[in-house]
Every structure is written in C-alpha cells, then in structure tokens.
Amino acid sequence: MSRFEQAVDSPLGPLTLVADAVGITALAWREGRRDGTPLLMQAAAQLSEYFAGNRQDFTVPIRLTCSEFQRTVCAAMSAIPFGETRTYGDLAAQLGVSAQAVGQACGGNPIPILIPCHRVLSANGLGGYSGDGGVETKVWLLRHEGAAGLLI
C-alpha cells in the first residue's frame, strides 16, 4: 500500500501526517513531504483548526496498524473529551489491565494529538509524553485545551 505524507506547521514545531489510501496511520514530530492527497489535506486543515482553537475533535479516518490491545487503548484515549484528563489507572480499570500496560500503549500511540494520549496522566502528576519536547509538549497541549487547572 502506498504511503503519503503531509508536513504541517504547528506551534509545537514541524509535524508530519502519514497516511495510506485508507486513513491516517501516523503523526511524526519532524518535517516531511507535502504529498497533498485529499485525506492528508483534510487532516492538516483539522490540525490547523485545532491549534487555532477552532476544533475539539478530529473526524478524519484513522487506520491503526498495531495490536488489538493498542487499538483498544487508543479507542479509550479517543473517548476522553477535549479539556479533560484521565489517569493511566482510570483507563486500566476501564479496560481490566494494569496501569503499566496502559502507559506502554500510550507511549506507543502512533497518532498523537489526533489520538489524545496527552490527556492521560499518572496518579501523581503528568507522567511522560513520547512526542518531541516530552512533558513540556504534553503541558502545552493540556493548557491549549484548557485542562491545565486539572493537572497543576
């Protein structure tokens, strides 16, 4: 299957959306090509709207190419409303697994921001973040969503 990329300028630095013919498959923290497929253009526009404060959720098709468990955790993260947070323990209890397993799945999220792993916190604070900038990026995203009061 062909792979396409769309570079997106963001307040967090360059991002690249990756897609195949079915859906968005990844978001990378790097500069990339600008293939300009309709799907990627729609996803780039939605990301720009999100960063401008005009979008709270994403409607582009996503195609996860990972384990069933990873897809389950990604679905649970995607269900966390804009501006709200949950803990790894909250998701673990919901899914009947360990908090550590949820944390590992969050860290392996292939499509950060669109699948909002930044909304998942540790029981004692922020926890980690696998995107460029680490926890500082997580804090920026949470503040952008108005969730800063929930974590600090």
RAQUI-V546776 format. One record per run of one state. SS is the DSSP state (H for helix, E for strand, L for the rest). FROM is the first residue (numbers start at 1). TO is the last residue. If there is no record, write none. Layout:
BEGIN
SS | FROM | TO
SS | FROM | TO
END
This chain:
BEGIN
L | 1 | 3
E | 4 | 8
L | 9 | 14
E | 15 | 19
L | 20 | 23
E | 24 | 28
L | 29 | 33
E | 34 | 34
L | 35 | 37
H | 38 | 51
L | 52 | 61
E | 62 | 62
L | 63 | 67
H | 68 | 78
L | 79 | 85
E | 86 | 87
H | 88 | 95
L | 96 | 98
H | 99 | 107
L | 108 | 111
E | 112 | 112
L | 113 | 114
E | 115 | 115
L | 116 | 116
H | 117 | 119
E | 120 | 122
L | 123 | 124
E | 125 | 125
L | 126 | 134
H | 135 | 144
L | 145 | 147
H | 148 | 151
L | 152 | 152
END
